[in-house]
Amino acid sequence: MGVAAIAMIFGSSPEAPAQSGFPDSLRKYSDNHHVPFRIGTAVTLQGGPSLYPVNGYLPGLLSGSERDRVYQALIARQFNQVEPGNEFKMMSLWTGGAARVNGRYVAKTNLSDPSGPLMSLCRWAESQPGRLTVRGHCMVYNPSYTLPTFPKDQPPLFVEDKGDTRTLSSSYQPRDLRDMLQSYVEQVVDATMAQNAQSRMQYGYKVVAAWDVTNEVVSDDDAGAEYPGAGFAYRSGDPWYRNGPRAEGAGGYDYIGDIYRWAFQRMKKNIGTTLQGRKITSADSFLLYYNDYNLEWSAPKMARVLNLIRRIRHSGGNVDGLGFQAHTEAGKLNASQFATNIKAAIQEGLRFSITENDITITPPATDASQPSIAQQEQAQGREYGATMGLCLKYRKSCDAYQIWGATDDGSWLQNKEATPFTRWISDTRIGATHNMFGYWPKMGQYAPQTLFNPKTNDLDPHSGHNVSDAYAQLLTALKAP
C-alpha cells in the first residue's frame, strides 16, 4: 500500500471529515468536550520484530515503514493521548549510570537529549493536529528489566542475587541509592516541566498531562515485605525496598513517601524558575499518579493501595490520581466491584484513570466448559463498552480512558485478540477498503487468520472467525448523553 492509499484511508489529520474503513473517531468525543476525559492508548516508539513471536511485527510510532505509517495515522485519528509501554521506564531514560557531584551520586539520563524518548515523543505529539498529549509511565518501577542502565566502565547499581532478586553493588552504600533515586525523580520533573513550557509557549497546551510516579508497588497479599505501620506490604523482591536506607526496626527502605515528596516539592520549587531556557509557571505542572493492577476487582488490594496513598500524603508527598490498569478476561469483568473501588478512590480525594484496559480472548481448550470463541467475542464487546461506561458514570473525576496497545499485534499479550482493533489483516467488509490490508476497527466482522499457531509461529489458516464489536461498543458508550 502506497502513501497515497494510506492518506486516502486515514485522512491527513484528526480533523478529516471521514476516515475510510472507520465509522467514526474515538477521540472526537473528547476533543469536542462531549466527555471531559482523554481517550488514550499505549504505544511502542520504534517498530520492528515483536518480542512475542506470535505477534509478528510490532508497529511503531516513530519508525518509518508503510505499516508503521498506517499505525501512526490510526493513533492520531482515534486517540488524543499516548503512553509509551516501555520507553519511559528507567532502563530507557536512566541510561548513563551515575556521576559523583559535590560528594553525592547523580543519575545520568537522556531526558534532555533531543533524540531521547521523552523529547522525541513530545515532538511527535506536538506535530499532530488536535492537541495530542503524552502520559508518562513510570518514573520508578521494581521489576529487574526496568532497572537503570550502567555503562561497562562503571560498577552496576545492582548485582543479581538468588533467583531474579537484585542486591546493591558493594561499590555503593544505601544512601547512594537514595541520592541517585532522588536525582532521577527530580530530573524527570525538570525535563517534563520544560517540555510543558515549550509546548505551552509554542502550541498553546501542556503536552505531558500526568506521570505514574510508580507502579505496582503493593503486594497482592500480606506475604510481601511488610513495613511497620504502613497498612500494606511492598512486593518481596522490590530492589529499591531491599537495598535503600532503612529506618530503625524496618525491614527495608520505605521509598514510596520519598519519591512522591521529591516529585511534588520539585514541581513547586521549579515554578518561577527557568529550565532549558524556558520560564516555568504553575501551568507546566502535571498530575502525579499511582498505578496498579487488580484494582478493578479486588477490594482487599484496593484497601492496601489506599493505605499506601495515605502514607504518601502523611509524609508530605502528593498523589493526584489512581490508575486502574483493568487487564481482564472476556466474560469476567466485575463491573459492580470496579465501580465500588472507583467510588472509594473518589472519596479519598483522588482523581482516576483507566490506564491499561485490554480484554483477552482465549482459544477454547478441550474442556467443554470453556466458553466458545463466539461467546468470548460477544463478552469482549460488552465489557469494553461497560468499562468505558464507568469513566462516563464518574466523569467529573476521570482524567483518561486508555487501552494497552492499539492493535492486536501491538499488544503485550500473545495471541489474545485483546484490543478493539485487529492485527494487520485484509478487510472483509464491503466498502472502500474491501480486501485492503491494514488495521481495522472491530465491528463484529469476519476476520481471516486472526490467531497464530504457537508451535510454528505462523498464522493459523483455520482461525478466521467473527471478531467482537469492541470498537462499536466503545463508540456507543461515548455517544451516550
Secondary structure by P-SEA (a helix, b strand, c coil): ccaaaaaaacccccccccccccccccccccccccccbbbbbbbbccccccccccccbbbbcccccaaaaaaaaaaaacccbbbbcccccccccccccccccccbbbbbccccccccaaaaaaaaaaacccbbbbbbcccccccccccccccccccccccccccccccccccccaaaaaaaaaaaaaaaaaaaaaaaaaaaacccccccccccccccccccccccccccccccccccccccccccccccccccccaaaaaaaaaaaaaaaaccccccccccccccbbbbbcccccccccaaaaaaaaaaaaaaaaaccccccccccccccccccaaaaaaaaaaaaaaacbbbbbcbbbbbbbccccccccccaaaaaaaaaaaaaaaaaaaaacccccccccccccccccccccccccccccccccccccccccccccccccccccccccccccccccccccccccccaaaaaaaaaaacc
